């Protein structure tokens, strides 16, 4: 295996790990938002600030996730996958 291919295989593995980590983190954030927006709770009992903070963090994570998916697709294309 040549060094360039090895480099791209390493990058692919790194990106796949990052994408999976972000998917797990996003799932947790979505669950947090849902639990903080309990439709049976009184409005006064909702932690809207926590929802807003988590939603902004989720939005930032989503942008990074989409960018990494594009990078991963490019690396896979280079590798002929």
N, C-alpha and C positions, 0 to 999 in steps of 0.2 A: 504494500500500500504506500502510495507516495505521501509526502508530508502535507501537501495541499489538501488531499482528500481527508487525511486524518484530522486536519484543522477543521474542516467543515463538519465532519462527523462529531467532533467535540463540541462545536458550536450548536449543532442540532440537538445533542443531548442536553446541553445547557439550556437552550430555549424550551425544550420539551419539559424540563424540570420547572423552569420559571412559569410556564403556562399552567401546568398542573397546580403549582403552589397558588397562583392567582385565582384559579377556579375554586380551589378549596376556601381561600380567604373570602372570595366574593360570595360564595354560598353562605358562609357564616355571617357576613354583613347583611345579606338579604334576610336571613332568619332573625337577626337582631332588629332590623327595621320592622319586620312583620310583628314580632313580639311586642315591640314598643308602640305599635299602632293597633292594639287590641280593639276591635270594633264594639266589644261589649263593655269597655271601660268608660268611665266618665271622662269628659274632655279635661277636667282639672287634674286627673290622675295620669294623663299621658305625658311622657317625657319627649316632647316635641324637639327640644334642643338636641337630644341624643340622636333622634331620627335625622335631623338636618345634618349634623356632623357626620354621621355614618353615611348618609346619602352623598355628601360631597366627596368623602373618601372613596366610596364605591364608584363614583363617576371618574375620579382620577385613576383608580385601579383599572376600570374598564378601558380607558384610553390606552394605558400601558399594555393591557392584555391584547387589544386589537393590533397595536403596533408590533408586539412580539409574534402574534399569529402571522402577520405579513412577513416579518423577518424569517420565521420558520418556514413559510411557504417558499420563500426565495432560496433558502439554504437547501431545502428538499429538491427544488428545481435544479439547482446547481449539481446536486448529487445524483440527479436522474431518477428521483423517486416520485 
